[in-house]
């Protein structure tokens, strides 16, 4: 089974994506790295995230839009990594 893991670290520089192959059973599990890549956030999105982390106030609508934008970029990272390793 292949699995993609995604994370954005505290530096907020981008999304780290890893594609791994998992096989075996619970007591004899094997995990192998197939590919890994960092997908940088667009600068405008990174600036918004940093502002919120720094305490900037946002309306609920603006916060929801930021959440959607982050989710979109996470999805794009997963799709791009998957497409490069069919």
GIMO-V690188 format. One record per run of one state. SS is the DSSP state (h for helix, s for strand, l for the rest). FROM is the first residue (numbers start at 1). LEN is the number of residues. If there is no record, write none. Layout:
<<SS	FROM	LEN> <SS	FROM	LEN>>
This chain:
<<l	1	1> <s	2	6> <l	8	6> <s	14	12> <l	26	2> <s	28	13> <l	41	2> <h	43	11> <l	54	6> <h	60	24> <l	84	3>>
